[in-house]
């Protein structure tokens, strides 16, 4: 019961550590959705852990109810056993008294034997009932031991929760990571943006990403910075991360000139991650919204039967 209460408390407090779901024109990466898609590797772990904790909390609730019911049954059995024990004791007293009486009254041997037989049968019946009740209690104890969360299982769950909290903290830290190099700090945001694009053109993606993350921390053209980081993740075949950055970019500025390419690369990333259903929806949206674009022409190829 102690473990289940702590698990319920953890499951109630844990959502406070989760980052708020970002607004998205597409819904990719929304952990609160009934059918989330486009998740990063960390978001997948977060979603899986949320489901695990929910399952454990539900199981703990059910177990708590069952345990209360079993305790009531055990209390009832103990009362019956105590009553039987008192009856057995009284039978022994009566037997002793009857024995003493019959020593004095030697002429009543037949009556003595009859009473003695009756008392022996009562004691035998009482012992049988006690054995049945003890057996039932043993069965209940075995059921509790087999179905309820053990201390080791609970400790493992606590470890999972701590790891989960560390993961969330890391995710939050990554979302606000800043480039700490002195050279970058001494430059204007416009110059950092120019350098980032130059690194991108040379395919120096690690340096380009660091510069765009710095611009995001400074809130300098964050929609474009997210788009560019998404593009580099797409080229590196980190498709889940690419979808996440594309999603954030579109939520910040959905009328950007690069939106057709953003949507096309989002759809292709979904194809690569096995999410064909949403990918098709994106291809159709590109054709509908940007019918004269090169991206729409490419999207039509993926819509052909």
C-alpha positions as CSV (number, residue, x, y, z in Angstrom):
1,X,0.0,0.0,0.0
2,X,2.9,2.3,0.9
3,X,4.5,1.7,-2.6
4,X,1.3,2.3,-4.5
5,X,0.7,5.7,-2.7
6,X,4.2,6.9,-3.6
7,X,3.8,5.7,-7.3
8,X,0.5,7.7,-7.5
9,X,2.2,10.7,-6.0
10,X,5.0,10.5,-8.6
11,X,2.6,10.1,-11.5
12,X,0.7,13.2,-10.3
13,X,3.8,15.4,-9.8
14,X,5.8,14.2,-12.8
15,X,3.9,16.2,-15.5
16,X,5.2,19.3,-13.8
17,X,8.7,18.4,-15.2
18,X,7.5,18.1,-18.8
19,X,8.1,20.9,-21.2
20,X,5.0,22.6,-22.5
21,X,3.8,21.3,-25.9
22,X,4.8,23.8,-28.6
23,X,2.2,25.2,-30.9
24,X,2.4,23.7,-34.4
25,X,0.7,24.2,-37.7
26,X,1.1,20.5,-38.4
27,X,0.8,18.9,-34.9
28,X,4.2,17.0,-35.3
29,X,5.8,16.3,-32.0
30,X,2.7,17.1,-29.9
31,X,3.0,14.7,-26.9
32,X,-0.5,15.5,-25.8
33,X,-2.0,14.2,-29.0
34,X,-3.8,10.8,-29.0
35,X,-1.7,9.8,-31.9
36,X,1.6,11.7,-31.8
37,X,4.0,11.6,-34.7
38,X,7.2,13.3,-35.8
39,X,8.9,12.7,-32.4
40,X,12.5,13.1,-31.6
41,X,14.3,10.2,-30.0
42,X,14.1,12.0,-26.6
43,X,10.4,12.7,-27.1
44,X,9.8,9.0,-27.9
45,X,11.4,8.1,-24.6
46,X,9.4,10.7,-22.7
47,X,6.1,9.4,-24.3
48,X,7.0,5.8,-23.5
49,X,7.8,6.7,-19.9
50,X,4.5,8.6,-19.5
51,X,2.6,5.5,-20.7
52,X,4.6,3.3,-18.3
53,X,3.9,5.5,-15.3
54,X,0.2,5.7,-16.2
55,X,0.0,1.9,-16.4
56,X,1.7,1.5,-13.0
57,X,-0.5,4.1,-11.5
58,X,-3.7,2.4,-12.7
59,X,-2.3,-1.0,-11.5
60,X,-1.5,0.5,-8.1
61,X,-5.0,1.9,-7.8
62,X,-6.5,-1.5,-8.6
63,X,-4.1,-3.3,-6.3
64,X,-4.9,-0.9,-3.4
65,X,-8.6,-1.7,-3.7
66,X,-7.9,-5.4,-3.8
67,X,-5.6,-5.2,-0.9
68,X,-8.2,-3.4,1.2
69,X,-10.7,-6.2,0.3
70,X,-8.2,-8.9,1.2
71,X,-7.5,-7.3,4.5
72,X,-11.2,-7.2,5.4
73,X,-11.4,-10.9,4.6
74,X,-8.4,-11.7,6.7
75,X,-9.8,-9.7,9.6
76,X,-13.0,-11.7,9.3
77,X,-11.1,-15.0,9.2
78,X,-9.1,-14.0,12.3
79,X,-12.3,-13.2,14.1
80,X,-13.7,-16.7,13.3
81,X,-10.4,-18.4,14.3
82,X,-10.5,-16.5,17.7
83,X,-14.1,-17.7,18.2
84,X,-13.2,-21.3,17.4
85,X,-10.2,-21.1,19.7
86,X,-12.4,-19.9,22.5
87,X,-14.8,-22.7,21.8
88,X,-12.0,-25.3,21.8
89,X,-10.8,-24.0,25.1
90,X,-14.3,-24.2,26.6
91,X,-14.5,-27.8,25.3
92,X,-11.3,-28.6,27.1
93,X,-12.7,-27.1,30.3
94,X,-15.9,-29.0,29.9
95,X,-14.0,-32.2,29.3
96,X,-11.9,-31.8,32.4
97,X,-14.9,-31.0,34.5
98,X,-16.8,-34.0,33.1
99,X,-13.8,-36.2,33.8
100,X,-13.7,-35.1,37.4
101,X,-17.4,-35.6,37.8
102,X,-17.2,-39.1,36.4
103,X,-14.4,-40.1,38.8
104,X,-16.8,-39.3,41.6
105,X,-19.8,-40.9,39.9
106,X,-18.4,-44.3,38.8
107,X,-21.9,-45.6,38.2
108,X,-22.4,-43.3,35.2
109,X,-19.8,-44.7,32.9
110,X,-22.1,-44.9,29.8
111,X,-23.1,-41.2,30.1
112,X,-19.4,-40.2,30.6
113,X,-18.4,-42.0,27.5
114,X,-21.2,-40.4,25.5
115,X,-20.3,-36.9,26.6
116,X,-16.6,-37.6,26.0
117,X,-17.3,-38.7,22.5
118,X,-19.4,-35.6,21.8
119,X,-16.6,-33.3,23.0
120,X,-14.0,-35.2,21.0
121,X,-16.1,-34.7,17.9
122,X,-16.5,-31.0,18.6
123,X,-12.8,-30.6,19.0
124,X,-12.1,-32.5,15.8
125,X,-14.6,-30.3,13.9
126,X,-13.0,-27.1,15.4
127,X,-9.5,-28.2,14.3
128,X,-10.7,-29.0,10.8
129,X,-12.2,-25.5,10.5
130,X,-9.1,-23.9,11.7
131,X,-7.0,-25.8,9.2
132,X,-9.3,-24.7,6.3
133,X,-9.1,-21.0,7.4
134,X,-5.3,-21.2,7.8
135,X,-5.1,-22.6,4.3
136,X,-7.3,-19.8,2.9
137,X,-5.1,-17.2,4.6
138,X,-2.0,-18.8,3.1
139,X,-3.6,-18.6,-0.3
140,X,-4.4,-14.9,0.1
141,X,-0.8,-14.2,1.2
142,X,0.5,-16.0,-1.9
143,X,-1.8,-14.0,-4.1
144,X,-0.6,-10.7,-2.5
145,X,3.1,-11.8,-3.0
146,X,2.5,-12.8,-6.6
147,X,0.4,-9.8,-7.8
148,X,1.6,-6.8,-5.9
149,X,4.6,-4.5,-6.6
150,X,7.6,-5.7,-4.8
151,X,10.2,-3.4,-3.2
152,X,12.7,-4.2,-5.9
153,X,10.1,-3.4,-8.6
154,X,9.3,-0.1,-6.9
155,X,13.0,0.8,-6.6
156,X,13.4,0.1,-10.3
157,X,10.5,2.4,-11.0
158,X,12.0,5.2,-8.9
159,X,15.2,4.8,-10.9
160,X,13.3,5.1,-14.2
161,X,11.6,8.2,-12.9
162,X,14.9,9.8,-11.9
163,X,16.3,8.9,-15.3
164,X,13.2,10.4,-16.9
165,X,13.6,13.7,-15.0
166,X,17.3,13.9,-16.0
167,X,16.2,13.4,-19.7
168,X,13.6,16.1,-19.4
169,X,16.2,18.5,-17.8
170,X,18.6,17.7,-20.6
171,X,15.9,18.3,-23.2
172,X,15.2,21.7,-21.6
173,X,18.9,22.5,-21.5
174,X,19.3,21.6,-25.2
175,X,16.4,23.8,-26.2
176,X,18.1,26.9,-24.6
177,X,21.7,26.0,-25.4
178,X,23.9,28.9,-26.2
179,X,27.2,29.2,-28.1
180,X,29.7,30.2,-25.5
181,X,32.7,31.0,-27.8
182,X,34.1,34.4,-27.1
183,X,34.4,35.2,-30.9
184,X,30.6,34.7,-31.4
185,X,29.6,36.8,-28.4
186,X,31.7,39.7,-29.7
187,X,29.8,39.6,-33.0
188,X,26.5,41.1,-33.9
189,X,23.6,38.8,-34.5
190,X,23.5,39.8,-38.2
191,X,27.2,38.8,-38.5
192,X,26.6,35.5,-36.8
193,X,23.7,34.9,-39.2
194,X,26.0,35.6,-42.1
195,X,28.7,33.2,-40.7
196,X,26.1,30.5,-40.1
197,X,24.9,30.7,-43.8
198,X,28.5,30.6,-45.0
199,X,29.2,27.5,-42.8
200,X,26.0,25.9,-44.2
201,X,27.0,26.5,-47.8
202,X,30.3,24.9,-47.1
203,X,28.5,22.0,-45.4
204,X,30.2,22.7,-42.1
205,X,27.0,21.7,-40.4
206,X,28.3,21.4,-36.9
207,X,29.5,25.0,-36.9
208,X,26.4,26.2,-38.7
209,X,24.1,24.6,-36.2
210,X,26.0,26.1,-33.3
211,X,25.6,29.6,-34.8
212,X,21.9,29.2,-35.5
213,X,21.3,27.9,-32.0
214,X,23.0,31.0,-30.7
215,X,20.7,33.1,-32.9
216,X,17.7,31.2,-31.4
217,X,18.9,32.0,-27.9
218,X,19.0,35.7,-28.9
219,X,15.6,35.4,-30.6
220,X,17.1,36.7,-33.9
221,X,15.0,35.4,-36.8
222,X,14.2,32.2,-34.8
223,X,11.8,30.8,-37.5
224,X,14.5,30.8,-40.1
225,X,17.1,29.5,-37.7
226,X,14.9,26.5,-36.8
227,X,14.3,25.9,-40.5
228,X,18.0,25.9,-41.2
229,X,18.8,23.5,-38.4
230,X,16.0,21.3,-39.6
231,X,17.5,21.3,-43.1
232,X,20.9,20.2,-41.8
233,X,19.3,17.4,-39.7
234,X,17.4,16.4,-42.8
235,X,20.7,16.2,-44.9
236,X,22.3,14.3,-42.1
237,X,19.3,11.9,-42.1
238,X,18.3,12.7,-38.6
239,X,14.7,12.7,-39.7
240,X,13.0,12.9,-36.4
241,X,15.0,15.9,-35.3
242,X,14.4,17.5,-38.7
243,X,10.6,17.2,-38.3
244,X,10.9,18.7,-34.8
245,X,12.7,21.8,-36.0
246,X,10.5,22.2,-39.1
247,X,7.5,22.0,-36.8
248,X,8.8,24.8,-34.6
249,X,9.7,26.9,-37.6
250,X,6.3,26.7,-39.1
251,X,4.7,27.5,-35.8
252,X,6.7,30.7,-35.6
253,X,6.1,31.9,-39.1
254,X,3.9,29.9,-41.5
255,X,4.1,32.4,-44.4
256,X,7.8,32.2,-45.0
257,X,9.1,31.8,-48.6
258,X,10.8,28.5,-47.7
259,X,7.5,26.9,-46.5
260,X,7.1,24.7,-49.7
261,X,10.5,23.2,-49.2
262,X,10.0,22.9,-45.4
263,X,6.7,21.0,-46.0
264,X,8.3,18.7,-48.7
265,X,11.2,17.8,-46.5
266,X,8.8,17.2,-43.5
267,X,6.8,14.8,-45.7
268,X,10.0,13.0,-46.9
269,X,11.2,12.8,-43.3
270,X,8.0,11.2,-42.3
271,X,8.3,8.7,-45.2
272,X,11.8,7.8,-43.9
273,X,10.5,7.3,-40.3
274,X,7.6,5.0,-41.5
275,X,4.8,7.5,-41.1
276,X,3.4,7.2,-44.6
277,X,-0.1,8.3,-43.7
278,X,0.9,11.8,-42.5
279,X,3.5,12.1,-45.3
280,X,0.7,11.6,-47.9
281,X,-1.3,14.3,-46.2
282,X,1.6,16.7,-46.4
283,X,2.2,15.9,-50.1
284,X,-1.5,16.7,-50.8
285,X,-1.2,19.9,-48.8
286,X,1.8,21.1,-50.8
287,X,0.0,20.5,-54.1
288,X,-3.1,22.3,-52.8
289,X,-1.4,25.3,-51.2
290,X,1.6,25.8,-53.6
291,X,0.3,24.3,-56.9
292,X,2.8,26.1,-59.1
293,X,5.9,25.4,-57.0
294,X,8.7,22.9,-57.8
295,X,7.9,21.2,-54.5
296,X,4.3,20.6,-55.6
297,X,5.6,19.0,-58.8
298,X,7.8,16.7,-56.8
299,X,5.0,16.0,-54.3
300,X,2.7,14.8,-57.1
301,X,5.2,12.0,-57.9
302,X,4.7,10.6,-54.4
303,X,0.9,10.7,-54.8
304,X,0.8,8.6,-58.0
305,X,-0.7,5.1,-57.5
